[in-house]
Amino acid sequence: MTAGRRWPGIVIAVALALAPGVSLSGENPSAPASGAPLTFAIVPKLLDNPVFNYARVGAEKRARQIGNIRILWRAPQEADAAKQVEIIESLIAMKVDGIAVSCNEPEALRGVIDKAIAAGIPTITFDSDAPKSRRLTYYGVNDLECGRLLGEALARETKGKGEVAMLTGMRGAFNLETRMEGVREALRRHPGMALVQTVACDDDTAKSVSQIEGVMKARPALAGWAFVGGWPLFARGALDPVDAKRTAVVSWDALPPEWPYLEGGKVRLLLAQRVFHWGVESVNLLVAAAKGVRLPRNSYSGVDLVTPGNLAAYRRMWTRWEDPAIPFGRDPLLKP
């Protein structure tokens, strides 16, 4: 894909739909009342996934900016909904002041989220939702719309023809299942394309790399891949079995280990969630909830569409997000 390529017809849902009084990263909500600090617990799906490390950076940076907020970071070693339930049970017993959780499986987490709410603990979801629970709000991308966006990007890169495959992570995760449905919806609009295989790596980078190699051996003429998570791109050489001239790859996320794949032409598009802001906005939303502000049902973040042509601009934003001395602001979403 050339740097100057336009992407006609793609609509990105970027509205945040926040209730009056709810602050985003560009605005500093009033600090908590003096006295004992507020303790907010953030529970990602697992510890061994780089996307959540950046969310932690964002949460801790934002907590320092506001002041008088303590962040507890709790997660299972591997993606395990039952262990997330145990962690949240312990947080309820600790009587923390708020919980933000990325759910491994929505129904498995539903009961304990409801229990936290019943105990008077503001509880929200980020990244991966439990929509039937009583959580106060969800912060993250609109997974269905962004799945459609990823599918349309793959169709554009393959000229709407050929057999394609899809990579997902943990089966049952609400965000991943919804993204996959969006990809499938988009591909159904292109009768010349056929989704011939879907593999699930259980959010495991090494497993995802092995699966790509296996699929490419079995299907060397594959026209394209859609990754609904960036797991394989966290490893070097993951796409060595893929002939970039014949097989187009579009992927979720745009973390630094993924950038060389974009620069080297192995990946055509990275659909970037604002992973730092999972932490930033979780803190903001929990502060608002602690102050009695009614939160919207969903707080959509929008996405950055990162290509070789705008990677330099994305790098600059990323550098500011990482820098502890630079406050988070309202960076405009990137488009190709």
Solvent accessible surface area in square Angstrom, and as a share of the most:
residue,aa,sasa,rsa
1,M,46,0.20
2,T,95,0.55
3,A,68,0.53
4,G,66,0.64
5,R,82,0.30
6,R,201,0.73
7,W,26,0.09
8,P,94,0.59
9,G,80,0.77
10,I,34,0.17
11,V,128,0.73
12,I,27,0.14
13,A,36,0.28
14,V,65,0.37
15,A,73,0.56
16,L,45,0.22
17,A,69,0.53
18,L,40,0.20
19,A,24,0.19
20,P,131,0.82
21,G,65,0.62
22,V,15,0.08
23,S,14,0.09
24,L,11,0.06
25,S,7,0.05
26,G,38,0.36
27,E,89,0.40
28,N,103,0.53
29,P,14,0.08
30,S,73,0.47
31,A,62,0.48
32,P,20,0.13
33,A,87,0.68
34,S,112,0.72
35,G,58,0.55
36,A,90,0.70
37,P,66,0.42
38,L,37,0.18
39,T,18,0.11
40,F,0,0.00
41,A,0,0.00
42,I,1,0.01
43,V,0,0.00
44,P,0,0.00
45,K,7,0.03
46,L,9,0.04
47,L,64,0.32
48,D,114,0.59
49,N,11,0.06
50,P,40,0.25
51,V,10,0.06
52,F,4,0.02
53,N,81,0.42
54,Y,39,0.15
55,A,0,0.00
56,R,104,0.38
57,V,59,0.34
58,G,0,0.00
59,A,0,0.00
60,E,57,0.25
61,K,3,0.01
62,R,7,0.03
63,A,5,0.04
64,R,151,0.55
65,Q,54,0.24
66,I,11,0.06
67,G,25,0.24
68,N,59,0.30
69,I,20,0.10
70,R,125,0.46
71,I,28,0.14
72,L,9,0.04
73,W,22,0.08
74,R,96,0.35
75,A,16,0.12
76,P,7,0.04
77,Q,130,0.58
78,E,130,0.58
79,A,15,0.12
80,D,45,0.24
81,A,19,0.15
82,A,66,0.51
83,K,107,0.45
84,Q,0,0.00
85,V,37,0.21
86,E,113,0.51
87,I,30,0.15
88,I,0,0.00
89,E,64,0.29
90,S,56,0.36
91,L,1,0.00
92,I,20,0.10
93,A,80,0.62
94,M,99,0.44
95,K,166,0.70
96,V,8,0.05
97,D,51,0.26
98,G,0,0.00
99,I,0,0.00
100,A,0,0.00
101,V,0,0.00
102,S,0,0.00
103,C,0,0.00
104,N,3,0.02
105,E,54,0.24
106,P,18,0.12
107,E,86,0.38
108,A,47,0.36
109,L,0,0.00
110,R,93,0.34
111,G,49,0.47
112,V,8,0.04
113,I,0,0.00
114,D,34,0.18
115,K,99,0.42
116,A,0,0.00
117,I,28,0.14
118,A,77,0.60
119,A,60,0.47
120,G,62,0.59
121,I,10,0.05
122,P,26,0.16
123,T,0,0.00
124,I,0,0.00
125,T,0,0.00
126,F,1,0.00
127,D,5,0.03
128,S,0,0.00
129,D,7,0.04
130,A,1,0.01
131,P,38,0.24
132,K,137,0.58
133,S,6,0.04
134,R,136,0.49
135,R,7,0.03
136,L,64,0.32
137,T,0,0.00
138,Y,10,0.04
139,Y,7,0.03
140,G,0,0.00
141,V,1,0.01
142,N,33,0.17
143,D,10,0.05
144,L,52,0.26
145,E,62,0.28
146,C,4,0.02
147,G,0,0.00
148,R,56,0.21
149,L,9,0.05
150,L,0,0.00
151,G,0,0.00
152,E,35,0.16
153,A,0,0.00
154,L,0,0.00
155,A,2,0.02
156,R,67,0.25
157,E,15,0.07
158,T,18,0.10
159,K,168,0.71
160,G,14,0.14
161,K,143,0.61
162,G,30,0.29
163,E,84,0.38
164,V,0,0.00
165,A,1,0.01
166,M,0,0.00
167,L,0,0.00
168,T,1,0.00
169,G,0,0.00
170,M,46,0.20
171,R,122,0.44
172,G,28,0.27
173,A,0,0.00
174,F,69,0.29
175,N,3,0.01
176,L,3,0.02
177,E,59,0.27
178,T,28,0.16
179,R,6,0.02
180,M,1,0.00
181,E,57,0.26
182,G,0,0.00
183,V,0,0.00
184,R,72,0.26
185,E,42,0.19
186,A,0,0.00
187,L,10,0.05
188,R,159,0.58
189,R,133,0.49
190,H,47,0.21
191,P,134,0.84
192,G,44,0.42
193,M,17,0.08
194,A,47,0.37
195,L,57,0.28
196,V,45,0.26
197,Q,59,0.26
198,T,41,0.24
199,V,20,0.11
200,A,20,0.16
201,C,0,0.00
202,D,59,0.31
203,D,11,0.06
204,D,64,0.33
205,T,41,0.24
206,A,76,0.59
207,K,82,0.35
208,S,0,0.00
209,V,40,0.23
210,S,68,0.44
211,Q,35,0.16
212,I,0,0.00
213,E,74,0.33
214,G,38,0.37
215,V,6,0.03
216,M,11,0.05
217,K,151,0.64
218,A,79,0.61
219,R,78,0.28
220,P,76,0.48
221,A,76,0.59
222,L,2,0.01
223,A,17,0.14
224,G,0,0.00
225,W,0,0.00
226,A,1,0.01
227,F,0,0.00
228,V,0,0.00
229,G,3,0.03
230,G,2,0.02
231,W,13,0.04
232,P,0,0.00
233,L,0,0.00
234,F,37,0.15
235,A,31,0.24
236,R,240,0.88
237,G,35,0.33
238,A,0,0.00
239,L,1,0.00
240,D,108,0.56
241,P,56,0.35
242,V,3,0.01
243,D,65,0.34
244,A,27,0.21
245,K,196,0.83
246,R,132,0.48
247,T,1,0.00
248,A,3,0.02
249,V,0,0.00
250,V,0,0.00
251,S,0,0.00
252,W,0,0.00
253,D,7,0.04
254,A,1,0.01
255,L,1,0.01
256,P,41,0.26
257,P,58,0.36
258,E,0,0.00
259,W,21,0.08
260,P,79,0.50
261,Y,22,0.08
262,L,1,0.01
263,E,102,0.46
264,G,61,0.58
265,G,34,0.33
266,K,54,0.23
267,V,1,0.01
268,R,39,0.14
269,L,0,0.00
270,L,0,0.00
271,L,0,0.00
272,A,0,0.00
273,Q,7,0.03
274,R,18,0.07
275,V,2,0.01
276,F,1,0.00
277,H,8,0.03
278,W,4,0.02
279,G,1,0.01
280,V,0,0.00
281,E,4,0.02
282,S,0,0.00
283,V,0,0.00
284,N,0,0.00
285,L,0,0.00
286,L,0,0.00
287,V,1,0.01
288,A,5,0.04
289,A,15,0.11
290,A,51,0.39
291,K,111,0.47
292,G,65,0.63
293,V,39,0.23
294,R,215,0.79
295,L,19,0.09
296,P,22,0.14
297,R,119,0.43
298,N,44,0.22
299,S,0,0.00
300,Y,56,0.21
301,S,12,0.08
302,G,1,0.01
303,V,0,0.00
304,D,0,0.00
305,L,3,0.01
306,V,0,0.00
307,T,5,0.03
308,P,57,0.36
309,G,42,0.41
310,N,18,0.09
311,L,8,0.04
312,A,59,0.46
313,A,27,0.21
314,Y,1,0.00
315,R,87,0.32
316,R,143,0.52
317,M,11,0.05
318,W,6,0.02
319,T,87,0.51
320,R,91,0.33
321,W,5,0.02
322,E,81,0.37
323,D,49,0.25
324,P,93,0.58
325,A,88,0.68
326,I,63,0.32
327,P,93,0.58
328,F,9,0.04
329,G,28,0.27
330,R,142,0.52
331,D,23,0.12
332,P,106,0.67
333,L,41,0.20
334,L,29,0.14
335,K,129,0.55
336,P,52,0.33
